[in-house]
């Protein structure tokens, strides 16, 4: 991780390669006005010329020519003061540090003038530290994520990377809470970046066995338990749906079980279930070749589940959490399931497989049945489940469907606060009727003309949940991005970790 510290120092005199100052959409005031004076009105001139007005994520760089302690000044806009919350702080911090890194600076200082923080939380301090410090550090660290595992390093011209960030605060009294917020953000960011790594590794690296090994490694590091069911164990537990999908692959399936007990023994756990298809060809119902390489990210739900357990344990949250990841490839081998085959899940329900590319719901069905043994207070599953969700919501929001309105609303609120937005879709009786089979209990896709692919997939999953509060998050549109955002890279986003941790922190 990048070296970070929190200091009280005169922003105008602080020695650093690059000073990043965040400010809202207004004329220079306070410390910004003082800096403007030292720069002979350069910031005011930029404001007047509309080169920098403080609009959200707008930037302007100034060569300060020895007039400040810093060698370079970068101003980053926060937008209108009334709109500034944690998400705006995360985005601005991420925008600033990425610009500094592209400009080849290695040491930066970041400052948010007092009074310009807007309304970042219900209180200025909580047991996880100052929410302003948390948001700034979270945005900065997540923005500086890089995945270089498969690139040769040019020793003569290595890529420029920021090595140190100093957060400047106005008084010594603010340092402890601010530092606590920064430290908790670092732990959360590390878990998100671990999740992004898992999502980004190619399928020939991130096999089911690799996922299981990484989960065990993180369990040892952060002191939670992890055990893995092998194929013979799944056979004993009659996980016919998961084993059916795994039949076409030479890679052995794994069922990863992670348990973190930070709460009282009597406290029912939250069970998180993540789809772990480490590569999805579609099986016999083969996908078209365009962008099939991206199907390595079909285990994003599983990666998020592993990352969330790592974050929860690292932060020592006072809750009990179980993570379940059914992991396999979906391949068109000679033993692969065929359209028309019937599988039997571990709760005895029979499933007519009409499309082998609707495999995620099959492996999740056995995992959701297994989740019931914990008598959970809530079950939350995450899956890159349907292309239909992209038709509905694009790459902007995650769909949420479920059986408990209170749980769903809680998750929606957490999504708003973390910038990982959710949008609820309905689960009417008609959708459950649409996945009834003529020759089995269920079919894994609805018939032609039904539509609502995301909802009918959720309706299928509901048959395996039991009577516990349940929410299904379809992250197919948000787990993998084609363009870079202020603190989210192109490719694997890690979406869901911060959302779930925020939910668990506030139970």
C-alpha positions in Angstrom: 0.0 0.0 0.0 1.0 3.6 -0.5 2.5 5.3 2.5 0.0 7.7 4.1 0.1 10.1 7.0 -2.0 12.9 8.5 -0.3 16.2 9.5 -1.1 19.7 10.6 1.0 22.1 8.6 0.6 25.4 6.8 -0.8 24.4 3.4 1.0 27.4 1.8 4.4 26.3 3.1 4.1 22.5 3.2 7.0 20.9 1.3 5.8 18.4 -1.3 6.1 17.7 -5.0 2.4 18.3 -5.6 -0.3 19.9 -3.5 -3.9 18.9 -4.3 -6.5 21.3 -2.9 -10.2 20.4 -3.2 -12.7 23.3 -3.3 -16.4 23.7 -4.0 -18.0 25.7 -6.9 -17.5 29.2 -5.7 -15.0 32.1 -5.9 -11.7 31.7 -4.0 -12.2 32.1 -0.3 -10.4 31.2 2.9 -7.1 29.4 2.4 -7.8 29.1 -1.3 -8.0 32.9 -1.4 -4.7 33.1 0.5 -3.0 30.8 -1.9 -4.5 32.8 -4.8 -2.8 35.9 -3.3 0.5 34.2 -3.2 0.1 33.2 -6.8 -0.7 36.8 -7.8 -4.3 36.0 -8.6 -3.8 33.0 -10.8 -6.7 31.0 -9.3 -9.0 34.0 -9.6 -8.0 34.5 -13.2 -8.7 30.8 -14.0 -12.1 31.2 -12.3 -12.9 34.3 -14.3 -11.9 32.7 -17.5 -14.0 29.6 -16.6 -10.9 27.4 -16.7 -11.6 26.4 -13.1 -14.9 27.1 -11.3 -14.9 24.3 -8.8 -17.4 22.1 -10.8 -17.4 18.5 -9.8 -14.1 16.8 -10.8 -12.9 19.8 -12.8 -9.2 20.3 -12.5 -6.6 23.0 -13.0 -2.8 22.8 -12.5 -0.6 25.7 -11.6 3.2 25.8 -11.7 3.8 27.8 -8.5 7.4 28.8 -9.3 8.6 28.7 -5.7 5.6 30.8 -4.4 4.4 27.9 -2.3 6.1 25.2 -0.4 4.8 22.7 -3.1 6.4 22.4 -6.5 3.0 22.1 -8.2 -0.6 22.9 -7.3 -3.6 21.0 -8.5 -7.1 22.3 -7.8 -10.0 19.9 -8.0 -13.6 20.9 -8.0 -16.2 19.4 -5.6 -19.3 20.9 -7.2 -22.0 22.8 -5.4 -21.6 22.9 -1.6 -25.1 21.6 -1.0 -24.4 18.5 -3.0 -21.1 17.6 -1.3 -21.2 14.2 0.5 -18.8 11.3 0.8 -19.2 10.3 -2.9 -18.1 13.8 -4.1 -15.1 13.7 -1.8 -14.1 10.2 -3.0 -14.4 11.3 -6.6 -12.5 14.5 -6.2 -9.7 12.9 -4.2 -9.4 10.2 -6.9 -9.4 12.7 -9.7 -6.7 14.7 -8.1 -4.3 11.9 -7.3 -4.7 10.3 -10.7 -3.8 13.6 -12.4 -0.8 13.9 -10.1 0.4 10.4 -10.9 0.0 11.0 -14.6 2.1 14.1 -14.2 4.8 11.7 -12.7 4.7 13.0 -9.1 5.6 10.5 -6.5 4.8 12.4 -3.3 1.6 14.4 -2.9 -0.3 16.3 -0.2 -4.1 16.6 -0.2 -6.1 19.2 1.6 -9.8 20.0 2.0 -10.2 23.4 3.5 -12.4 23.5 6.6 -16.0 24.4 5.9 -15.8 22.9 2.4 -16.6 19.4 3.3 -20.4 19.7 2.8 -22.4 17.1 4.7 -20.3 13.8 4.6 -22.2 11.9 7.3 -24.7 12.0 10.1 -21.9 12.9 12.5 -18.5 14.3 12.1 -16.9 11.3 13.9 -17.8 7.7 14.4 -16.1 4.6 15.8 -14.5 4.1 12.4 -13.0 7.6 12.3 -13.8 10.9 10.6 -16.0 10.3 7.6 -14.2 13.0 5.7 -10.8 11.4 6.2 -12.3 8.0 5.3 -13.8 9.3 2.1 -10.7 11.1 0.9 -8.4 8.2 1.6 -10.8 5.7 0.1 -11.1 7.7 -3.1 -7.4 8.3 -3.3 -6.3 4.7 -2.7 -8.9 3.2 -5.0 -8.0 5.6 -7.8 -4.4 4.5 -7.7 -5.1 0.8 -8.3 -3.0 -0.8 -11.0 -3.0 -4.4 -12.3 0.5 -5.1 -13.7 0.8 -8.8 -13.0 1.3 -9.8 -16.6 3.3 -6.8 -17.9 7.1 -6.8 -18.4 8.7 -4.0 -16.4 10.9 -1.6 -18.3 13.7 -1.0 -15.8 14.9 2.1 -17.8 11.5 3.7 -17.8 9.3 2.2 -15.0 5.7 3.4 -14.8 5.3 6.4 -12.5 3.5 5.6 -9.3 2.6 7.7 -6.3 4.5 6.5 -3.3 3.3 8.8 -0.5 0.1 10.8 0.4 0.0 13.3 3.2 -3.4 14.4 4.3 -3.3 18.0 5.7 -5.8 19.0 8.4 -6.4 22.3 10.1 -5.6 21.5 13.7 -3.9 18.9 15.9 -7.2 18.1 17.6 -8.6 16.7 14.3 -5.7 14.4 13.7 -6.7 11.3 15.7 -10.2 10.9 14.3 -9.0 11.8 10.8 -6.1 9.3 11.1 -8.6 6.6 12.2 -10.8 7.3 9.2 -7.8 7.1 6.9 -6.7 3.8 8.4 -10.1 2.2 8.1 -10.3 3.4 4.5 -7.0 1.8 3.7 -8.1 -1.6 5.0 -11.3 -1.3 3.0 -9.5 -0.2 -0.1 -7.0 -3.1 0.2 -9.9 -5.6 0.3 -11.5 -3.9 -2.8 -8.2 -4.1 -4.7 -7.8 -7.8 -3.8 -11.3 -8.3 -5.2 -10.3 -6.4 -8.4 -7.2 -8.6 -8.7 -9.3 -11.8 -8.5 -11.7 -10.4 -11.1 -8.9 -9.4 -13.5 -6.7 -12.5 -13.5 -7.3 -14.6 -16.6 -9.2 -17.9 -16.4 -6.1 -19.9 -16.7 -4.8 -18.4 -13.5 -8.0 -17.8 -11.5 -9.4 -21.3 -11.6 -11.7 -22.6 -8.9 -8.7 -24.0 -7.1 -6.9 -20.6 -7.2 -10.0 -18.9 -5.8 -10.1 -21.5 -2.9 -6.4 -21.0 -2.3 -6.7 -17.2 -2.2 -9.6 -17.5 0.2 -7.5 -19.7 2.5 -4.6 -17.3 2.3 -6.8 -14.3 3.3 -8.3 -16.3 6.1 -4.9 -17.0 7.6 -4.0 -13.3 7.2 -7.1 -11.8 8.7 -8.0 -14.6 11.2 -11.3 -16.0 9.9 -12.0 -19.6 9.0 -12.1 -21.1 5.6 -12.8 -24.6 4.5 -13.4 -26.0 1.0 -15.7 -28.7 -0.1 -14.3 -31.0 -2.8 -16.3 -32.8 -5.5 -16.8 -35.9 -3.3 -18.2 -33.6 -0.5 -20.6 -32.0 -2.9 -21.7 -35.5 -4.1 -22.4 -36.4 -0.5 -24.5 -33.3 0.0 -26.3 -34.0 -3.3 -25.4 -30.6 -4.9 -26.5 -31.8 -8.3 -27.0 -28.4 -9.8 -23.5 -27.2 -9.1 -22.0 -30.6 -10.1 -24.0 -30.5 -13.3 -22.5 -27.3 -14.4 -19.0 -28.5 -13.4 -19.3 -31.7 -15.5 -17.9 -30.1 -18.7 -14.7 -28.8 -17.2 -11.4 -30.5 -16.4 -11.0 -28.1 -13.5 -12.3 -29.5 -10.3 -15.2 -27.5 -8.7 -14.8 -26.0 -5.2 -17.3 -24.9 -2.7 -15.7 -22.2 -0.5 -17.0 -21.7 3.0 -15.7 -18.7 5.0 -16.9 -17.8 8.5 -16.1 -14.7 10.5 -17.4 -14.5 14.1 -16.9 -11.0 15.4 -20.3 -10.8 17.1 -21.9 -12.7 20.0 -22.3 -16.5 19.7 -26.1 -16.1 19.9 -26.1 -13.6 17.0 -27.4 -15.1 13.7 -25.0 -14.5 10.9 -25.5 -12.6 7.6 -24.7 -15.1 4.8 -23.2 -13.7 1.6 -23.3 -15.9 -1.5 -21.2 -15.2 -4.5 -21.3 -16.7 -8.0 -17.9 -18.2 -8.8 -18.0 -19.1 -12.5 -14.2 -18.7 -13.2 -14.8 -18.8 -16.9 -18.1 -18.9 -18.8 -18.2 -20.2 -22.4 -21.9 -20.7 -22.1 -21.4 -24.4 -22.2 -23.2 -26.3 -25.0 -25.3 -23.1 -25.5 -22.0 -21.5 -26.6 -21.7 -17.7 -26.3 -20.7 -15.7 -29.4 -16.9 -15.1 -29.6 -17.0 -11.3 -29.3 -15.8 -10.3 -25.9 -15.9 -13.8 -24.6 -12.4 -13.1 -23.1 -14.3 -10.9 -20.5 -16.1 -13.9 -19.2 -13.2 -14.4 -16.8 -15.1 -11.9 -14.6 -18.1 -14.2 -14.3 -16.8 -15.0 -10.8 -17.1 -11.4 -9.7 -19.8 -12.3 -7.1 -17.4 -14.8 -5.6 -14.5 -12.4 -5.7 -16.7 -9.8 -3.9 -17.7 -12.4 -1.3 -14.1 -13.2 -0.6 -13.1 -9.5 -0.5 -15.9 -8.7 1.9 -14.9 -11.3 4.4 -11.3 -10.0 4.2 -12.5 -6.4 4.8 -14.9 -7.4 7.7 -12.2 -9.4 9.4 -9.5 -6.7 8.8 -11.8 -4.0 10.3 -12.8 -6.4 13.1 -16.5 -5.6 12.7 -18.7 -6.8 15.6 -20.9 -9.1 13.4 -21.0 -12.7 12.4 -20.7 -13.2 8.6 -20.6 -16.3 6.4 -19.3 -16.3 2.9 -20.2 -19.0 0.4 -18.7 -19.3 -3.1 -19.7 -22.2 -5.4 -16.8 -22.2 -7.9 -16.5 -23.9 -11.3 -15.9 -23.3 -15.0 -18.8 -23.6 -17.5 -17.2 -25.5 -20.4 -18.6 -27.4 -23.4 -16.7 -30.7 -22.8 -17.9 -34.1 -23.7 -19.4 -34.6 -20.3 -21.1 -31.2 -20.3 -24.8 -30.9 -19.5 -27.1 -30.5 -22.6 -30.2 -28.4 -23.2 -33.1 -30.6 -22.0 -31.1 -32.4 -19.2 -32.6 -32.5 -15.7 -30.6 -31.8 -12.6 -31.5 -32.3 -9.0 -30.5 -29.6 -6.5 -29.6 -30.3 -2.9 -33.1 -29.5 -1.6 -34.6 -32.1 -3.9 -36.0 -29.7 -6.5 -35.6 -30.9 -10.1 -34.4 -28.4 -12.8 -34.9 -28.7 -16.5 -31.9 -27.1 -18.2 -33.2 -25.3 -21.3 -30.0 -23.1 -21.7 -26.6 -24.1 -20.4 -25.6 -20.4 -20.4 -28.0 -19.8 -17.6 -25.6 -21.7 -15.3 -25.0 -19.1 -12.6 -28.5 -19.6 -11.1 -27.8 -23.4 -11.1 -24.7 -23.2 -8.9 -26.2 -20.5 -6.7 -29.2 -22.8 -6.0 -27.1 -25.3 -4.1 -25.3 -22.5 -2.3 -28.5 -20.9 -1.2 -29.8 -24.2 0.1 -26.6 -24.6 2.1 -27.0 -21.1 3.5 -30.2 -22.1 5.3 -28.2 -24.3 7.7 -26.9 -21.2 9.4 -30.4 -19.9 10.2 -29.2 -16.5 9.0 -30.6 -13.1 9.9 -30.2 -12.3 6.2 -29.0 -13.8 2.9 -27.5 -11.6 0.2 -26.2 -13.1 -3.0 -24.2 -11.3 -5.7 -23.9 -12.5 -9.3 -23.0 -11.4 -12.8 -26.2 -13.2 -13.6 -28.0 -11.7 -16.7 -27.3 -9.6 -19.7 -30.9 -8.4 -19.3 -29.8 -6.2 -16.3 -27.6 -4.2 -18.7 -30.6 -3.6 -20.9 -32.5 -2.3 -17.9 -29.9 -0.3 -16.0 -26.8 -0.1 -18.2 -23.6 0.1 -16.4 -24.8 2.7 -13.9 -26.6 0.7 -11.2 -27.0 -2.8 -9.8 -30.4 -4.4 -9.8 -31.7 -5.7 -6.4 -34.6 -8.1 -6.1 -35.7 -9.9 -2.9 -38.2 -11.0 -0.4 -37.6 -8.5 2.4 -38.4 -4.8 1.9 -36.5 -3.6 5.0 -33.3 -5.4 3.9 -33.6 -4.1 0.3 -34.2 -0.5 1.4 -31.2 -0.8 3.8 -29.0 -2.0 1.0 -30.3 0.8 -1.3 -29.5 3.4 1.3 -26.0 1.9 1.7 -25.5 1.9 -2.1 -26.4 5.6 -2.2 -23.9 6.4 0.5 -21.1 4.4 -1.0 -21.7 5.4 -4.6 -22.5 1.8 -5.5 -26.1 2.4 -6.4 -28.9 -0.1 -6.4 -32.3 -0.1 -8.2 -35.1 -2.4 -7.0 -37.0 -4.6 -9.5 -40.3 -6.2 -8.6 -40.8 -9.9 -8.0 -44.4 -10.6 -8.9 -46.1 -14.0 -8.8 -46.2 -14.1 -12.6 -42.4 -14.3 -12.8 -42.3 -17.3 -10.5 -45.0 -19.0 -12.6 -42.8 -18.3 -15.7 -40.0 -20.6 -14.5 -42.2 -23.7 -13.8 -41.4 -26.6 -16.0 -43.8 -29.1 -17.6 -41.6 -32.1 -16.8 -39.6 -31.0 -13.8 -40.2 -28.7 -10.8 -38.4 -25.7 -12.4 -36.7 -24.7 -15.7 -33.6 -22.5 -15.7 -35.0 -19.9 -18.1 -38.5 -18.6 -18.8 -40.2 -19.3 -22.1 -39.9 -17.1 -25.2 -41.9 -13.9 -24.9 -41.8 -13.6 -21.1 -39.0 -11.1 -21.0 -37.8 -9.7 -17.6 -34.7 -11.9 -17.7 -33.2 -10.4 -14.6 -36.4 -10.9 -12.6 -37.1 -14.4 -13.8 -33.6 -15.4 -12.8 -34.2 -14.0 -9.3 -37.6 -15.8 -9.2 -35.6 -19.0 -9.9 -33.2 -18.3 -7.0 -36.1 -17.6 -4.7 -37.1 -21.3 -4.8 -33.9 -22.1 -2.9 -33.8 -19.4 -0.2 -36.2 -20.6 2.5 -38.0 -18.3 4.9 -35.1 -16.0 5.6 -34.8 -12.3 4.5 -33.1 -12.4 1.1 -31.8 -9.9 -1.5 -30.2 -10.8 -4.8 -27.8 -8.3 -6.5 -27.3 -8.7 -10.2 -23.9 -7.0 -10.8 -23.5 -8.0 -14.5 -23.6 -4.3 -15.5 -21.5 -2.9 -12.8 -18.8 -5.5 -12.0 -16.8 -4.8 -15.2 -16.5 -1.4 -16.9 -15.4 -0.3 -20.3 -14.3 3.1 -19.2 -12.3 4.6 -16.3 -14.1 6.6 -13.6 -12.6 8.9 -10.9 -11.8 6.0 -8.5 -12.9 3.0 -10.5 -10.6 1.5 -13.2 -11.5 0.2 -16.6 -12.2 -3.5 -16.1 -12.9 -5.1 -12.7 -14.6 -2.6 -10.4 -14.8 -4.6 -7.1 -18.4 -3.3 -6.8 -20.2 -4.7 -3.8 -17.5 -4.9 -1.2 -17.9 -1.3 0.0 -21.6 -1.6 -0.1 -21.7 -4.8 1.9 -19.2 -3.5 4.5 -21.2 -0.3 5.0 -24.3 -2.5 5.5 -22.5 -4.7 8.0 -21.0 -1.8 9.9 -24.4 -0.3 10.5 -26.3 -3.4 11.7 
